[in-house]
Amino acid sequence: MDDLTGQPQDGLQPLDGPRHGPASGGAAKQLIVLLHGLGADGNDLISLAPLLGQVLPDAAFVSPNAPYPCDMAPFGRQWFSLQERSPEAMYAGAERARPLLAAFLEQELARHGLGMSELALLGFSQGTMMSLHTALRMPEPVAGILGYSGILIAPERLAAEITVRPRVLLVHGSADEVVPALSMPAAELALTEASVPVQTLLCPGLGHSIDEEGLRAGVDFLRGAFSKAQDV
């Protein structure tokens, strides 16, 4: 099990992964944490960092490897198992991983001398699930959550458990063969009912992936989220 600080007590190593930037070469003014999907690892999304860094040159990027080996493939990592996909099992899995991720976020912010308002999460698939599940239950709001091709776990629990309401952009392909596109309006409804400022973008014909339209929208969202967070 994990202790109250989020440090693993079952032989797991603390979260870590590849880093990039800031492109400016100076001290980081923002931190963007990229959370990969099931069966991938931190190298999967860190390739987005040079592209995002062109618009956000003062941002540092880190893409942690999920804490557990993937139990559905001979390689890759997972935030929690999806062999059992009942709502109860997915919630329990996300809850087990949440303190690990929350501790990592705090450690990375401390590394750069930054606060929560200078942090954004970018998730893909299961990484989106963890981004939403964790950031909506933090003690302070992050600048924004950018989620691609994911779902909101246990939407019926959100009203009772939410602690902060950061800005959210959800992006989904209409032809997603892994996570149905209907997951996005369901998440949007639950977030709206919980008074979370949420935007959505449906990418026509796109499968379980990120395309140029979604990436452009994500860049605009991140830039605006950091700007608005500093105005609060």
Order of alpha helices (4+ residues) and beta strands (2+ residues): beta-beta-alpha-alpha-beta-beta-beta-alpha-beta-alpha-beta-alpha-beta-alpha-beta-alpha
